[in-house]
Amino acid sequence: MIMHENTEKVLLRDCEAIRIPSGEVIRLAKGVSVMITQALGGSYTVATSEGLARITHENADALGVEAPIATPEVAQGAAGTPVNETSVWEQLKTCYDPEIPVNIVDLGLVYDCAVEQQDGESAKVQVKMTLTAPGCGMGPVIAREAEQKILSIPGVSDASVEVVWDPPWNQAMISEVGKMKLGLI
């Protein structure tokens, strides 16, 4: 795997990005110099002269890098494919907070995951998650990314990710793996 973190790049074309932490969509211009600070889960956190932004895998070519994952697409014709909760949890581990190099599962942000599937039908997945801080503008972005990644699981036809605030998140919710990555243990 090619590492891109702490690499300076000059954008090869205009591209859409998401300002961190507000979550607003912005346009970064061709020729702008950025520093990739995090390259996880198929997206890139970049430092610009105006602050941090997230560039999705669809725009990886603007950074001059090859997208590490294919664009998540809804599984077609997969009705009846059995979907288990473990596969959903594993898929959620590919979603990252753009400011913290730990996936949302190990960060302790995912509170609940339910898979509903009748024999011979597609699965419906409902997830409840929280954020590290109320009012974080990236919440809808992270929730939408989680939904898209869940929908890429064969057999899943519907995914709903709800952001909840009870119980409030705290550092004790971070897994041992997450704490190790963050240097907390």
N, C-alpha and C positions, 0 to 999 in steps of 0.2 A: 504494500500500500504506500502511495506517495504521500508524504507529509507536506502540508501547505502552511501550517501555522508559523507565525512570525516571518512571513514572506511578504516583501513589498511587491506590488503589482501595479501596472498602469492599465486602466480599463481600455479594452480594445474596441468597445462600442458603447453607446448609451445603454443603460439597463435600469430596470426597476429594482428598488430595494425597499426595505422596511426600516424606518428609523427606530433605534433602540434608545430608551424604553417606551417611547410614546406609541409605537405601532403604526404610525402614519406612513403611507406609501409615498416614496420620493423617487426622483429620477437622478441617477448619477451619470454624469456626462463622460463621453469618450475622452481619454487622455488624462482623467483624474487619477492621481496616485492614491492608492489605498494600501493598508497593511492588514493582511489576513491574521486575525488574532485567534480564531477558532474555526476549525473545519471538521464538523461532526454531523452525523445524521443526514448528510447530503446537502447541507447548507453551509454558508460561510459568513462568519461575523467579521466585518472589516471596520477598521478605524479610518475615518476620513478627517479632513480638516474641520468638519462640522460635527464630529462625534461618531458614535457607533451606528452601524447599519447591518442588516442581514440581507445577503444575496442568496436566493434559492438555487437549487440545482438546475432549474430551467435556464438560469442566466450564468452558469459556471463558465461558459465559453467567453463571456465578457472579461473574465479574469484570466483567460488563457489557460484554463484547466479543464480537464475532462470530467464531466459529472460522474461521481462515483456510483450513483444508483440510477435506475431508470425512473421515468416519471410514473408515480403511482397512478394506476388506472383501476377503475372498478372492474372486478372479476366478471367476465361475461360468460354466460352459459354454465355457471357453476352451481346452480340450484341443486341442493341435495348433498353437496360436498360437506362432509362433517367438519365443523369448526369447533375447536376446543379453546377454553379460556387461556391455556398456556400459550397458544400461538398468538393470541391478542396481546398478552403481557410481553412476549418477546418482541412483537412489532412495536409496542409502545417504548421499548428500550432503544429504539432508533430515533426517538424524538428528544431534542435537547433544548434547554433554556439557552438562548443565544449569548448570555453573559456568564454562564456557569458551565464548565466542561464536564457535566454529569447529566446522564439521561433523566427524563422526568420520573421514571420508576424509581431509580436509585436515589433520586433527590427527595423521594417521599411525597411527590405531588399527586400521584394517582391513588385515590381512596377506594374506588370500587370499580369492578369490571363484571358485567353480566352478559352472557351470550344466550340468546333465545333462538331456538331452532326446532322446528317440527320436522319429523321424518320426511325426506324428499323435498324440503323447502330450503330457501336461502336463509342465512342467519342474520339476525339483528343484534347489534352490539351496542350496549349502553355503558359509558364510562363516566365516572365522577372524578374530577380532579380539582386541585386548587393551585394557587400561585404562591411564590415566596412572599409577595407583598400585595395587599389590596391596591387597586388602582393601577396596576402594571398594565400598560398599553399593549404589551406583547401577549397577554392572556388569550385574546381571540385568535391571534396568529398561531400560537402553540396549539390551541384546541383544534383549529382548522387543519393544521398539519397532522395532528394525531388522528382526526377523522379520515383524512385522505390515506394515511398509511394503513389504518384498519380496513378501509374499503379495498385496499390492494390485496388483502388476504383472500385466496380462492374460497368461494362459498359465502362470503359476506355481501349482502345486498344493501344493508342500511347500517349506518354508524352515527351515534349521537354522543358527543362529548360535552358534558355540562360542567361549568366552572362553579364550584361551591366554596363556601367560606367556613363551614362548620364540620369538623373542628378546625380552628386556625392552625396554619402550618407553623412548625418550629423546627430547629435544627435536629432535635431528637428523632425526627421522622426520617432522616437520611439513613440509608442502609449502610452497613459496614463497608461495602465496596465503594459507595459514594463518599463516605468519610475518609477512606484511604486516598481516593483520588484528590480530595480537597485538602489533604494533609491535616485532618482533624484528629487522626489517631496515629 
